[in-house]
Amino acid sequence: MDLDLAQVRAFTAAAEELHFGRAAARLAISQQALSKRVARLEAALGARLLDRDAHGVGLTPAGRRFLEPARRLLVHGDRAVAAVACARRPLRIDVWGHLYAPMRTVARAVEGVPGLEVEPVPGRDLPSVAAAVLRGESDAGFGRVHPLPDGRDAGLAHRLVRLEPVDALLSTDHPLAGRDVLRPADLRAGVLRYPAAVDRLDFLTRFADRFGVDDRTGSTNLGLEHFVERVRTDPTCFSLLPADCPLPDLPVATDGRPGVRTVPLVDPTPLYAWSLVWREDDAQPHPGLERLLAAFGEEARRSRWLEYDPARDWLPGPDEDALGR
């Protein structure tokens, strides 16, 4: 039988979202159209792929068997279309870690490649970006890479492109706010505030484990401005930000002080690792990917982005291993 790729795409979206409304929004079609496509696919295959009831959507045994081959089919279909496309499409990069302003680094590299068209797309986090890249929906991803549970990042290649020093973010009322520099050990008695759920930020967790910061508290990710305001109004806590990350404009205190400040960390200086990721087995990578990697390399040499001295700096173990590779 001949499979209709639009029907296969509707099924995979519903299977991944486990929600017809979200799947329809992802494909920019109506929920009714999505339901019809899935029903026609099931009729053609002679098997129910999805269970739908008042509790939600779930995969049947046949649906579970069909899902991975269906994903591969869509990837190859997209490659076939791309191979004969009349107009070159932009290089699509899913970017995550937005509180730390990753586009600062991407822009520096892209500006060094005249004529390179890039379509940056906001990604939710590393797991979602990894899934999009592995499915062929994106050409690359950019952010901080760390090992994912259950090997969900298997099949991805990545290259470190920037190591950025990290500062402590403090309320001006914090007892340590008047210091010119701080050691990570100075923060041991404080409360490390995460800009999202505690289990969502691998770098902060590794920092806290390494330097003995036992008190940790999560937040709802409502953007950098909201997060910095939380730090400003709580002199018992601190957080970490890459040194070049721009702070939002916040109301000043009654005495004219800005309310928050960043203090450089030394002995050692923590480094935040930015990486570009792509699918390792991609037989037809976007032609702009190699040019972008070369541009990152050139900017890293020019701006000394990859300088690391283990006697002076600190990197989490996986980042240090990646730098060695």
C-alpha positions as semicolon CSV with decimal commas, in nm:
position;residue;x (nm);y (nm);z (nm)
1;M;0,000;0,000;0,000
2;D;0,106;0,363;-0,050
3;L;0,116;0,572;0,268
4;D;-0,007;0,931;0,273
5;L;0,266;1,133;0,447
6;A;0,016;1,394;0,567
7;Q;-0,172;1,117;0,749
8;V;0,153;0,975;0,890
9;R;0,256;1,322;1,008
10;A;-0,080;1,369;1,180
11;F;-0,039;1,037;1,361
12;T;0,319;1,108;1,479
13;A;0,221;1,453;1,607
14;A;-0,071;1,307;1,802
15;A;0,145;1,021;1,932
16;E;0,414;1,260;2,055
17;E;0,181;1,518;2,205
18;L;-0,076;1,266;2,332
19;H;-0,326;1,545;2,281
20;F;-0,517;1,615;1,959
21;G;-0,549;1,988;2,024
22;R;-0,174;2,039;2,075
23;A;-0,092;1,814;1,779
24;A;-0,328;2,010;1,552
25;A;-0,176;2,340;1,665
26;R;0,173;2,205;1,598
27;L;0,074;2,117;1,241
28;A;-0,130;2,439;1,194
29;I;-0,447;2,247;1,102
30;S;-0,783;2,207;1,270
31;Q;-0,839;1,935;1,526
32;Q;-1,112;1,793;1,303
33;A;-0,872;1,768;1,008
34;L;-0,614;1,594;1,224
35;S;-0,870;1,343;1,351
36;K;-0,980;1,264;0,995
37;R;-0,623;1,206;0,880
38;V;-0,552;0,968;1,167
39;A;-0,879;0,783;1,106
40;R;-0,801;0,740;0,734
41;L;-0,454;0,609;0,816
42;E;-0,599;0,359;1,064
43;A;-0,855;0,249;0,804
44;A;-0,584;0,202;0,540
45;L;-0,366;0,001;0,779
46;G;-0,658;-0,195;0,917
47;A;-0,549;-0,131;1,273
48;R;-0,625;0,116;1,550
49;L;-0,312;0,319;1,631
50;L;-0,443;0,552;1,902
51;D;-0,687;0,505;2,188
52;R;-0,899;0,813;2,247
53;D;-1,125;0,851;2,549
54;A;-1,225;1,101;2,816
55;H;-0,889;1,053;2,989
56;G;-0,682;1,152;2,686
57;V;-0,487;0,988;2,404
58;G;-0,271;0,678;2,425
59;L;-0,083;0,452;2,185
60;T;-0,215;0,104;2,109
61;P;0,037;-0,180;2,067
62;A;0,009;-0,133;1,689
63;G;0,065;0,242;1,733
64;R;0,380;0,182;1,938
65;R;0,517;-0,049;1,667
66;F;0,431;0,199;1,393
67;L;0,565;0,517;1,558
68;E;0,941;0,484;1,506
69;P;0,921;0,366;1,141
70;A;0,674;0,648;1,082
71;R;0,922;0,903;1,217
72;R;1,195;0,769;0,989
73;L;0,958;0,780;0,694
74;L;0,885;1,149;0,756
75;V;1,254;1,231;0,787
76;H;1,330;1,068;0,452
77;G;1,030;1,235;0,294
78;D;1,149;1,575;0,414
79;R;1,498;1,502;0,281
80;A;1,356;1,409;-0,059
81;V;1,170;1,739;-0,076
82;A;1,476;1,935;0,038
83;A;1,695;1,766;-0,225
84;V;1,494;1,919;-0,509
85;A;1,380;2,242;-0,347
86;C;1,419;2,533;-0,584
87;A;1,508;2,785;-0,317
88;R;1,764;2,721;-0,045
89;R;1,592;2,727;0,291
90;P;1,750;2,891;0,596
91;L;1,952;2,686;0,843
92;R;1,706;2,614;1,124
93;I;1,860;2,629;1,474
94;D;1,657;2,545;1,784
95;V;1,797;2,756;2,069
96;W;1,737;2,682;2,438
97;G;1,848;2,832;2,769
98;H;1,687;3,168;2,693
99;L;1,731;3,314;3,041
100;Y;2,104;3,312;2,966
101;A;2,063;3,492;2,629
102;P;2,213;3,232;2,393
103;M;2,141;3,444;2,084
104;R;2,430;3,674;2,184
105;T;2,671;3,397;2,090
106;V;2,483;3,270;1,784
107;A;2,466;3,622;1,642
108;R;2,842;3,674;1,679
109;A;2,910;3,361;1,472
110;V;2,641;3,422;1,209
111;E;2,765;3,775;1,149
112;G;3,094;3,623;1,037
113;V;2,931;3,426;0,752
114;P;2,806;3,667;0,482
115;G;2,502;3,529;0,304
116;L;2,425;3,258;0,558
117;E;2,052;3,252;0,626
118;V;1,962;3,131;0,972
119;E;1,618;3,074;1,120
120;P;1,653;3,068;1,500
121;V;1,363;2,895;1,673
122;P;1,305;2,903;2,050
123;G;1,333;2,555;2,201
124;R;1,189;2,461;2,540
125;D;1,489;2,266;2,671
126;L;1,760;2,021;2,566
127;P;1,533;1,711;2,555
128;S;1,280;1,881;2,326
129;V;1,552;2,025;2,099
130;A;1,732;1,689;2,081
131;A;1,407;1,522;1,975
132;A;1,345;1,785;1,705
133;V;1,698;1,753;1,566
134;L;1,685;1,372;1,566
135;R;1,348;1,380;1,385
136;G;1,495;1,609;1,120
137;E;1,265;1,898;1,209
138;S;1,566;2,119;1,287
139;D;1,913;2,128;1,136
140;A;2,094;2,207;1,462
141;G;2,047;2,315;1,821
142;F;2,235;2,561;2,039
143;G;2,263;2,571;2,418
144;R;2,431;2,383;2,702
145;V;2,456;2,008;2,642
146;H;2,458;1,750;2,920
147;P;2,391;1,374;2,930
148;L;2,021;1,294;2,912
149;P;1,862;1,004;3,102
150;D;1,784;0,687;2,907
151;G;2,025;0,791;2,629
152;R;1,772;1,020;2,464
153;D;2,060;1,221;2,316
154;A;2,212;0,918;2,141
155;G;2,268;1,002;1,776
156;L;2,359;1,365;1,839
157;A;2,698;1,515;1,770
158;H;2,798;1,834;1,946
159;R;3,087;2,074;1,960
160;L;3,176;2,319;2,235
161;V;3,194;2,669;2,091
162;R;3,214;2,897;2,395
163;L;3,310;2,880;2,762
164;E;3,164;3,181;2,941
165;P;3,268;3,288;3,293
166;V;2,985;3,286;3,545
167;D;2,905;3,559;3,799
168;A;2,705;3,545;4,120
169;L;2,374;3,735;4,102
170;L;2,285;3,896;4,437
171;S;2,043;4,141;4,588
172;T;2,227;4,458;4,694
173;D;2,098;4,376;5,044
174;H;2,277;4,040;5,043
175;P;2,558;4,022;5,304
176;L;2,813;3,949;5,028
177;A;2,694;4,209;4,779
178;G;2,966;4,459;4,871
179;R;3,253;4,228;4,771
180;D;3,449;4,292;4,451
181;V;3,495;3,918;4,388
182;L;3,367;3,601;4,551
183;R;3,486;3,244;4,573
184;P;3,226;2,972;4,509
185;A;3,296;2,847;4,862
186;D;3,179;3,185;4,998
187;L;2,829;3,100;4,877
188;R;2,805;2,770;5,062
189;A;2,580;2,903;5,338
190;G;2,340;3,076;5,097
191;V;2,029;2,958;4,915
192;L;2,080;2,888;4,545
193;R;1,771;3,003;4,357
194;Y;1,700;2,827;4,028
195;P;1,519;3,019;3,751
196;A;1,306;2,707;3,690
197;A;1,236;2,374;3,858
198;V;1,537;2,237;4,046
199;D;1,558;1,928;3,825
200;R;1,567;2,135;3,505
201;L;1,908;2,306;3,530
202;D;2,196;2,063;3,524
203;F;2,469;2,330;3,551
204;L;2,334;2,480;3,874
205;T;2,292;2,137;4,029
206;R;2,648;2,036;3,944
207;F;2,775;2,369;4,083
208;A;2,584;2,319;4,408
209;D;2,707;1,961;4,443
210;R;3,068;2,058;4,376
211;F;3,083;2,355;4,613
212;G;2,861;2,227;4,893
213;V;2,556;2,449;4,849
214;D;2,287;2,241;5,017
215;D;1,997;2,488;5,022
216;R;1,834;2,510;4,680
217;T;1,497;2,645;4,573
218;G;1,316;2,634;4,242
219;S;1,107;2,896;4,066
220;T;0,847;2,917;3,794
221;N;1,017;3,019;3,472
222;L;0,843;3,346;3,387
223;G;1,141;3,509;3,218
224;L;1,463;3,677;3,324
225;E;1,303;3,999;3,446
226;H;1,072;3,812;3,684
227;F;1,357;3,593;3,805
228;V;1,594;3,884;3,873
229;E;1,315;4,059;4,062
230;R;1,279;3,751;4,285
231;V;1,653;3,764;4,362
232;R;1,634;4,141;4,424
233;T;1,368;4,103;4,690
234;D;1,530;3,808;4,870
235;P;1,867;3,895;5,030
236;T;1,911;3,538;5,155
237;C;1,947;3,385;4,810
238;F;2,181;3,404;4,513
239;S;2,194;3,268;4,161
240;L;2,442;3,242;3,875
241;L;2,447;3,414;3,536
242;P;2,695;3,408;3,248
243;A;2,913;3,717;3,278
244;D;2,803;3,878;2,952
245;C;2,432;3,807;3,000
246;P;2,248;4,142;2,993
247;L;2,034;4,220;3,297
248;P;1,685;4,361;3,245
249;D;1,598;4,713;3,355
250;L;1,448;4,699;3,703
251;P;1,311;4,973;3,929
252;V;1,584;5,121;4,150
253;A;1,560;5,111;4,529
254;T;1,458;5,417;4,726
255;D;1,824;5,502;4,790
256;G;1,898;5,498;4,417
257;R;2,070;5,158;4,410
258;P;1,976;4,921;4,126
259;G;1,869;4,647;4,367
260;V;2,083;4,366;4,220
261;R;2,443;4,327;4,119
262;T;2,664;4,062;3,967
263;V;2,993;3,972;4,134
264;P;3,271;3,782;3,951
265;L;3,358;3,438;4,085
266;V;3,723;3,332;4,126
267;D;3,928;3,049;4,277
268;P;3,793;2,880;4,072
269;T;3,590;3,062;3,805
270;P;3,293;2,850;3,692
271;L;3,251;2,835;3,314
272;Y;2,921;2,787;3,131
273;A;2,964;2,575;2,817
274;W;2,772;2,662;2,500
275;S;2,754;2,397;2,226
276;L;2,618;2,346;1,877
277;V;2,445;2,009;1,825
278;W;2,335;1,827;1,511
279;R;2,236;1,479;1,401
280;E;2,542;1,260;1,373
281;D;2,417;1,028;1,097
282;D;2,264;1,297;0,874
283;A;2,353;1,192;0,518
284;Q;2,245;1,530;0,378
285;P;2,324;1,799;0,638
286;H;2,223;2,153;0,561
287;P;2,504;2,315;0,357
288;G;2,517;2,604;0,601
289;L;2,603;2,383;0,898
290;E;2,970;2,340;0,807
291;R;3,003;2,712;0,741
292;L;2,849;2,792;1,078
293;L;3,082;2,551;1,259
294;A;3,379;2,717;1,089
295;A;3,249;3,059;1,191
296;F;3,216;2,949;1,553
297;G;3,573;2,821;1,541
298;E;3,703;3,148;1,400
299;E;3,515;3,358;1,655
300;A;3,637;3,132;1,936
301;R;3,997;3,193;1,828
302;R;3,946;3,566;1,787
303;S;3,758;3,617;2,114
304;R;3,939;3,343;2,313
305;W;3,609;3,171;2,383
306;L;3,759;2,829;2,460
307;E;4,031;2,923;2,706
308;Y;4,034;2,688;3,004
309;D;4,289;2,644;3,280
310;P;4,195;2,369;3,530
311;A;4,412;2,541;3,792
312;R;4,202;2,858;3,759
313;D;3,862;2,752;3,620
314;W;3,591;2,495;3,694
315;L;3,389;2,297;3,441
316;P;3,138;2,020;3,517
317;G;3,282;1,681;3,426
318;P;3,084;1,627;3,102
319;D;3,182;1,974;2,975
320;E;3,548;1,909;3,054
321;D;3,529;1,578;2,867
322;A;3,370;1,749;2,566
323;L;3,642;2,013;2,564
324;G;3,905;1,739;2,565
325;R;3,741;1,572;2,267
